[in-house]
Amino acid sequence: MECRLRRIEGQVRGVLHMLEQGRTTDEVLVQLAAIRGAIHGLEQQLFGVEVDRLVERVVRDGRPAADGAIEDLKVAAGHLQRS
């Protein structure tokens, strides 16, 4: 995940540099779309990690943990929908 974040950080710096150079709007928009895609990929990866963590918790703690895990999963999914 850290690698993805560093790549996104580099892409954002690249856009800043493009703007400083006076690159065309089209070129900048293409790079911004790439950044959005990279962020989406990171969101999906983080969501997968959260699902794994919640499933492990339910398996380890049994039924009492299931309700809380389901609620946590709904909250995480809600954050993905807003992005």
C-alpha positions in Angstrom: 0.0 0.0 0.0 2.8 2.4 0.8 4.2 1.9 -2.7 0.8 2.8 -4.2 0.7 6.0 -2.0 4.1 7.0 -3.1 3.2 6.5 -6.7 0.1 8.7 -6.3 2.3 11.3 -4.5 4.6 11.3 -7.5 1.7 11.6 -9.9 0.4 14.6 -8.0 3.8 16.3 -8.0 4.0 15.6 -11.7 0.7 17.4 -12.3 2.0 20.3 -10.3 5.1 20.4 -12.5 2.9 20.1 -15.6 0.9 23.2 -14.5 4.1 25.1 -13.8 5.3 24.2 -17.3 2.0 25.4 -18.9 1.1 22.0 -20.3 -2.3 21.7 -22.0 -5.5 21.2 -20.0 -6.0 17.9 -21.9 -2.6 16.6 -20.8 -3.3 17.6 -17.2 -6.8 16.1 -17.2 -5.4 12.8 -18.5 -2.9 12.7 -15.5 -5.7 13.6 -13.1 -7.8 10.7 -14.4 -4.8 8.4 -13.8 -4.5 9.7 -10.3 -8.2 9.0 -9.7 -7.7 5.5 -11.0 -4.7 4.9 -8.7 -6.7 6.2 -5.7 -9.6 3.9 -6.6 -7.3 1.0 -6.7 -5.9 1.9 -3.3 -9.4 2.2 -1.9 -10.2 -1.3 -3.2 -7.1 -2.7 -1.7 -7.8 -1.1 1.7 -11.4 -2.4 1.6 -10.2 -5.9 0.9 -7.8 -5.7 3.9 -10.7 -4.5 6.0 -12.9 -7.4 4.8 -10.2 -9.9 5.7 -9.8 -8.3 9.1 -13.5 -8.5 9.9 -13.8 -12.1 8.7 -10.9 -13.1 10.9 -12.6 -11.3 13.8 -15.9 -13.2 13.2 -14.1 -16.5 12.9 -12.0 -15.9 16.0 -14.8 -14.5 18.2 -17.8 -16.2 16.8 -21.3 -14.9 16.6 -21.1 -12.0 19.0 -18.5 -10.3 16.7 -20.6 -10.8 13.6 -23.1 -8.0 14.2 -20.3 -5.5 14.9 -18.3 -6.7 11.9 -21.2 -6.3 9.6 -21.8 -2.8 10.8 -18.1 -2.0 10.4 -18.2 -3.4 6.8 -21.3 -1.2 6.0 -19.5 1.9 7.2 -16.4 1.0 5.1 -18.5 0.3 2.1 -20.3 3.6 2.6 -17.0 5.5 2.4 -16.3 3.8 -0.9 -19.6 4.8 -2.4 -19.0 8.5 -1.5 -15.6 8.6 -3.3 
